[in-house]
Amino acid sequence: MAGKMLFNWLFGGVGFLLTLIVSSSHNLFITSIIRSLIAFVIWFLLAFGIRWMFGMLQTGHAPVNAKAPTGKEDGEKKGLRFDMTTPDENEAIHDMLKPSEHETSETNQGAASFQPLNPPRLVKTADRDPEELAKAVRHLTED
C-alpha cells in the first residue's frame, strides 16, 4: 500500500469535520458528534481503498493477459504479479467421468435387483357411495 497511516487519519479527519459542519446546523450537538464519528470510521476505511489503488498504480502491474517478464527482470519484480491461469485439465475431467470396472459391475447388479416403488393408493373414489361423498361435501361447505 502506498503511503503511511497518516493519510488514513487525515482522510478520516476531513470526513469527521465535513460531517460535523453539515450536521451541526440541523441536529443536536451530541447527534452531530455521533454521526461525525461514524463518518470518520467510514472515511478512514475508504482511505485504505484509495491507498490500495495508488499502490497498484505505482507498482505498474501489467494487465492479466500480458506475458510475464523473463530473464533478469523476473528477479526484480518477483512477487508483484499473480498468474491467474490454470493448466488445462480436460483429460483428467474426462477420465473422472468415465465409469470404472468396479462401478459398472455394481450398476449391473443394481439394475437386476431394482424394483420400482409401487405405493398403495390412498383415495379410492370408485368404492365410495355417492351419497356418502355428498354428505362429506355438505359437511365441509357448512363450515
N, C-alpha and C positions, 0 to 999 in steps of 0.2 A: 504494500500500500504506500502511496506517495504521501509524504508529509508526516507530521507528528500529531499527537493527540491535541495539541494546542488549537489546530484547525477545527477539530470537533467541538471543543469548548467554546471557541469564538462563534462558530456557526450556531450552536445551541443558545448562546447568549443573545445573538441577534434575534433568533426566534422568540426568546423569552421577552426581550424588550418590545419587539413589534406587537406581540400578543398583549402585553401589559398595557401599552399605549392605546391600542384599539379597544380593548375590553374594558378598561377602567372608566370610560365615559358612559358606558351602558349598564355596568354591573356594580355590585358591592366590591369593596377592596379585596376581601378575602376570596371571593369568587374569581376575581381577576388574577390573583396570585396563583390559585389552584390551576386555572386554565393556562396561565403562563408557564407553570412548572410542567404541565403535560406537553405544551408546545416545545419546551426546552428538550424534553426526552425525545420527542419525535424528530426535531431538527438535529439533535445530537446523533441519532441513529441514521438519519438521512445523510449526514456528513460522511459516514462510513461508506455509503454507496458512491458518493461523489469522489472520495479518495480512491476507491477501488477503480473507478472509471479512469481517473487521471493516471493511476498506476499502470493500467492496461495500455493507455496511450503512450506513456513514457517508455515502456519496455519494447514497444514496436512489435507486438505479436503479429505474426503472419496469419493470413486467413486460413481456415481449416483445410481448404483444398490445395493450398500451396505445398510445394515439396519441402521436406526438412533440409536444413543446412547440412553440408557434408564437409569433411576434412577438418582443418584447424578451427573453423568457425563453430563446429559442433561442440567443442570443449568449452568455448566461451559462453554459449547460450544453453548449456546443459541444464535441464530442469525448468526451463521457461516455457516450453511448449508441451501440450498434451495431445498425443496422437489418438484420435477418436475412431480410427478404422479398426475393424476386426477381421481376422482371417476368414477365408471362405470355408464354410463347414457344410456345404451341400452334401458331400459324400457321407459324412457322419450322420446327418439327418436321415438320408435315405436308408442307411444301414439300420438305424433305430426303428424305422417304420416297417421294415420287412419282418415278417414273423419268423421266429427261430423254430428249430425242430421240436424243442420242448413245448412251445406254445401251440404248435399245430397238432401234436398228439393229444394235448388237453382239450383242444377245441373239438376234435373228432369224438372224443369220449363224451364231452358235454353235449354235443348235438344228438347223440344216440339216446341219452337219458333225459333229454328235455321234454317236458310236457307243459303245454300252455295252461295258464291259470283259468279255471272254469268256476267262477264264484256262483253261489246259488242266487236265484232271482229273489229279490226282497218283496216285490209287489206283483201279485198276480190278479189282474182285474177280471180275467175270464171266469175264475172260480167264485167271485163275489156275486151276491144277489143285487140286482139293480135297485131294489127298494132300500137295502142296507146302505148302498152308496148315496142314495138320495137323502136318507136320514143324516148321514155324515155331513153332506154339503149343507143341509138346512141348519144343522147344529153349528157349523162354522160360520155361516152368514148371519146368525142371530147375534153373535158377539160383537 
